[in-house]
Amino acid sequence: MTYTLRIVDIPVSEAPRERLLTKGANNLATAELIAILLLKSSLNLNYS
């Protein structure tokens, strides 16, 4: 059986956005930084 880690399984303090705020961008993986940027930009889109 394969275990897949979901974002809801990660403690809030270890979520990518919180780690960015507390530890800085140098301590995040490139994939985590891209995910933060994509989520942020998708939340700012206006679908009107």
OpenMM code with the backbone's topology and positions (N, CA, C; nanometers):
from openmm import Vec3, app, unit

residues = "MET THR TYR THR LEU ARG ILE VAL ASP ILE PRO VAL SER GLU ALA PRO ARG GLU ARG LEU LEU THR LYS GLY ALA ASN ASN LEU ALA THR ALA GLU LEU ILE ALA ILE LEU LEU LEU LYS SER SER LEU ASN LEU ASN TYR SER".split()
positions = [
    Vec3(0.0848, -0.1171, 0.0000),
    Vec3(0.0000, 0.0000, 0.0000),
    Vec3(0.0899, 0.1242, 0.0000),
    Vec3(0.0541, 0.2230, -0.0798),
    Vec3(0.1298, 0.3472, -0.0875),
    Vec3(0.0635, 0.4519, 0.0000),
    Vec3(0.1439, 0.5186, 0.0800),
    Vec3(0.0936, 0.6263, 0.1642),
    Vec3(0.1208, 0.7591, 0.0957),
    Vec3(0.0189, 0.8397, 0.0836),
    Vec3(0.0322, 0.9717, 0.0245),
    Vec3(0.0102, 1.0761, 0.1323),
    Vec3(0.1077, 1.1623, 0.1505),
    Vec3(0.0970, 1.2686, 0.2490),
    Vec3(0.0112, 1.3807, 0.1921),
    Vec3(-0.0920, 1.4151, 0.2663),
    Vec3(-0.1802, 1.5236, 0.2251),
    Vec3(-0.1482, 1.6477, 0.3072),
    Vec3(-0.1797, 1.7637, 0.2527),
    Vec3(-0.1513, 1.8894, 0.3219),
    Vec3(-0.2239, 1.8969, 0.4561),
    Vec3(-0.3404, 1.8353, 0.4660),
    Vec3(-0.4147, 1.8381, 0.5926),
    Vec3(-0.3487, 1.7499, 0.6988),
    Vec3(-0.2583, 1.6600, 0.6566),
    Vec3(-0.1874, 1.5741, 0.7507),
    Vec3(-0.0648, 1.6426, 0.8116),
    Vec3(-0.0238, 1.7534, 0.7539),
    Vec3(0.0952, 1.8239, 0.8005),
    Vec3(0.0556, 1.9196, 0.9125),
    Vec3(0.1315, 1.9227, 1.0216),
    Vec3(0.1020, 2.0207, 1.1266),
    Vec3(0.1071, 2.1624, 1.0700),
    Vec3(0.0240, 2.2502, 1.1196),
    Vec3(0.0155, 2.3865, 1.0672),
    Vec3(0.1523, 2.4542, 1.0680),
    Vec3(0.2294, 2.4314, 1.1707),
    Vec3(0.3611, 2.4962, 1.1804),
    Vec3(0.4583, 2.4475, 1.0732),
    Vec3(0.4307, 2.3345, 1.0114),
    Vec3(0.5191, 2.2797, 0.9085),
    Vec3(0.4661, 2.2979, 0.7665),
    Vec3(0.3516, 2.3635, 0.7519),
    Vec3(0.2962, 2.3894, 0.6193),
    Vec3(0.3888, 2.4868, 0.5454),
    Vec3(0.3982, 2.4745, 0.4142),
    Vec3(0.4927, 2.5574, 0.3383),
    Vec3(0.4787, 2.7078, 0.3621),
    Vec3(0.3569, 2.7594, 0.3631),
    Vec3(0.3398, 2.9042, 0.3813),
    Vec3(0.3878, 2.9492, 0.5183),
    Vec3(0.3590, 2.8725, 0.6213),
    Vec3(0.4018, 2.9078, 0.7562),
    Vec3(0.5537, 2.8960, 0.7693),
    Vec3(0.6110, 2.7943, 0.7063),
    Vec3(0.7578, 2.7798, 0.7087),
    Vec3(0.8240, 2.8951, 0.6351),
    Vec3(0.7622, 2.9421, 0.5270),
    Vec3(0.8155, 3.0577, 0.4547),
    Vec3(0.8193, 3.1794, 0.5465),
    Vec3(0.7122, 3.2003, 0.6208),
    Vec3(0.7042, 3.3159, 0.7101),
    Vec3(0.8001, 3.3062, 0.8279),
    Vec3(0.8188, 3.1853, 0.8809),
    Vec3(0.9011, 3.1712, 1.0011),
    Vec3(1.0484, 3.1429, 0.9726),
    Vec3(1.0772, 3.0671, 0.8658),
    Vec3(1.2147, 3.0247, 0.8404),
    Vec3(1.2785, 3.0877, 0.7175),
    Vec3(1.1962, 3.1478, 0.6308),
    Vec3(1.2497, 3.2129, 0.5118),
    Vec3(1.2518, 3.1224, 0.3906),
    Vec3(1.2604, 3.1848, 0.2738),
    Vec3(1.2546, 3.1128, 0.1466),
    Vec3(1.3732, 3.0189, 0.1258),
    Vec3(1.4876, 3.0493, 0.1847),
    Vec3(1.6059, 2.9641, 0.1677),
    Vec3(1.5893, 2.8262, 0.2292),
    Vec3(1.4922, 2.8104, 0.3170),
    Vec3(1.4706, 2.6828, 0.3851),
    Vec3(1.3576, 2.6011, 0.3248),
    Vec3(1.3046, 2.6440, 0.2113),
    Vec3(1.1976, 2.5701, 0.1444),
    Vec3(1.2491, 2.5118, 0.0139),
    Vec3(1.1896, 2.4017, -0.0254),
    Vec3(1.2229, 2.3403, -0.1533),
    Vec3(1.1623, 2.4236, -0.2656),
    Vec3(1.2208, 2.4128, -0.3829),
    Vec3(1.1696, 2.4862, -0.4985),
    Vec3(1.0231, 2.4535, -0.5233),
    Vec3(0.9855, 2.3271, -0.5108),
    Vec3(0.8469, 2.2863, -0.5331),
    Vec3(0.7529, 2.3532, -0.4338),
    Vec3(0.7972, 2.3702, -0.3100),
    Vec3(0.7134, 2.4364, -0.2098),
    Vec3(0.6941, 2.5842, -0.2435),
    Vec3(0.7989, 2.6499, -0.2892),
    Vec3(0.7889, 2.7903, -0.3268),
    Vec3(0.6966, 2.8090, -0.4469),
    Vec3(0.7081, 2.7206, -0.5446),
    Vec3(0.6214, 2.7279, -0.6620),
    Vec3(0.4763, 2.7053, -0.6217),
    Vec3(0.4517, 2.6098, -0.5339),
    Vec3(0.3155, 2.5825, -0.4883),
    Vec3(0.2557, 2.7044, -0.4184),
    Vec3(0.3348, 2.7725, -0.3375),
    Vec3(0.2870, 2.8925, -0.2683),
    Vec3(0.2521, 3.0008, -0.3703),
    Vec3(0.3384, 3.0203, -0.4684),
    Vec3(0.3129, 3.1219, -0.5715),
    Vec3(0.1890, 3.0892, -0.6534),
    Vec3(0.1734, 2.9639, -0.6912),
    Vec3(0.0571, 2.9245, -0.7704),
    Vec3(-0.0725, 2.9417, -0.6923),
    Vec3(-0.0718, 2.9026, -0.5675),
    Vec3(-0.1915, 2.9177, -0.4859),
    Vec3(-0.2249, 3.0646, -0.4673),
    Vec3(-0.1245, 3.1446, -0.4373),
    Vec3(-0.1455, 3.2882, -0.4160),
    Vec3(-0.2008, 3.3525, -0.5420),
    Vec3(-0.1443, 3.3196, -0.6580),
    Vec3(-0.1906, 3.3818, -0.7816),
    Vec3(-0.3301, 3.3334, -0.8191),
    Vec3(-0.3612, 3.2072, -0.7899),
    Vec3(-0.4949, 3.1574, -0.8236),
    Vec3(-0.6012, 3.2185, -0.7328),
    Vec3(-0.5669, 3.2552, -0.6125),
    Vec3(-0.6625, 3.3196, -0.5227),
    Vec3(-0.6891, 3.4639, -0.5626),
    Vec3(-0.5951, 3.5253, -0.6352),
    Vec3(-0.6103, 3.6641, -0.6771),
    Vec3(-0.6794, 3.6786, -0.8112),
    Vec3(-0.7088, 3.5695, -0.8804),
    Vec3(-0.7739, 3.5780, -1.0098),
    Vec3(-0.9178, 3.6239, -0.9959),
    Vec3(-0.9618, 3.7025, -1.0914),
    Vec3(-1.0999, 3.7503, -1.0928),
    Vec3(-1.1726, 3.6751, -1.2037),
    Vec3(-1.2674, 3.5921, -1.1680),
    Vec3(-1.3374, 3.5089, -1.2644),
    Vec3(-1.4666, 3.5726, -1.3138),
    Vec3(-1.4831, 3.7046, -1.3013),
    Vec3(-1.6066, 3.7709, -1.3448),
    Vec3(-1.6177, 3.7735, -1.4945),
] * unit.nanometer
topology = app.Topology()
chain = topology.addChain("A")
for resn in residues:
    res = topology.addResidue(resn, chain)
    for name in ("N", "CA", "C"):
        topology.addAtom(name, app.Element.getBySymbol(name[0]), res)
